[in-house]
Amino acid sequence: MGDPRGVGPEVIVKALHNRGVPADVHLIIVGSMAVLQQAAGALGQELRAARVANADWKGEEPAVLDLDNFPVAELEPRRPDALGGRASVEYIERAVRLVLGGKVDALVTAPINKEAIGAAGSPFPGHTEMLAHLGSARRPVMMLVSAHLRVGLVTTHIALRDVPRGLRTEDIVEAAQVLAGGLRRFFGLGAPRIAVCGLNPHCGDGGRFGDEEARIVAPAIERARSAGVDLQGPKPADTVFAQAQRGDYDAVLALYHDQGMIPVKMGGLADVVDVTLGLPFIRTGVGHGTAYDIAGRGQADERSLVSAIRLAARMTHASRNGSRRGG
């Protein structure tokens, strides 16, 4: 359900009324029944879900696995704090147990707040790192998917000043391998073409603006290609996303968070989905945050959540069927 104080409960209620959710997808919402009912009441909508005690729900309608861990009286003010952060973490931990135990096929996440989970004592800066820990995944790769772009990240939630000194050739190689494997398994791309960004403006212009492209990125490209990954570049970040959008590449591998996030979100958040590759289960999530400033006002857009549900279903079918019929 995400942070109870954020827009997660609201977009879930709206998604349950959205015809874009495939009819063959059966939803179990791990969260708070009371918070979801409050959100539905504020929207003037029915909460189309039944409360259940465990994930062995066999009904056709959506279900809420109610952890009952957040008092509705504490929803206001809408802010990040330990109470909401702790509830968010508990939802994730329970949901991961369900998917690892084979009770569900995929995990779809509503937004959490990094400050809130930090206040609750979580050492993880976001979903990607927390899910990797819970799933014992050595190399998770965060990938943003929109209607026209797929963008993977080598580094995720670290300070910009730490990127150059923290970037390693082996990190790029491993991220490229995980990204290529995910594109093959879940997106039907038999031989994905991936472009990797340079770190510096104009890819350093022959070393004038930095040497990371020659010292770190170029060796990674050689090693990835030797391992069977069609990794091309380094490509200037100010042009490569337009090239990928017109179909020159199947995905772009960005070196740091905002280098990849900004282009994929420029067209709006309605169809942006956050995917974590490299886990032992399928995970998608919304492409936006908790949006405390509009939470509880009925303004939140559920389309990113619907897109995340649809993509999780497609990835599940592709994984089962070994599909190679397209992205």
Secondary structure, 3 states (H helix, E strand, C coil): CCCCCCCHHHHHHHHCCCCCCCCCCCCEEEECHHHHHHHHHHHCCCCCCEEECCCCCCCCCCEEEECCCCCHHHCCCCCCCHHHHHHHHHHHHHHHHHHHCCCCCEEEECCCCHHHHHHCCCCCCCHHHHHHHHCCCCCCEEEEECCCCEEEECCCCCCHHHHHHHCCHHHHHHHHHHHHHHHHHHHCCCCCEEEEECCCHHHHCCCCCCCHHHHHHHHHHHHHHHCCCEEEEEECHHHHHHHHHCCCCCEEEECCHHHHHHHHHCCCCCCCEEEEECCCCEEEEECCCCCCCCCCCCCCCCHHHHHHHHHHHHHHHHHHHCCCCCC
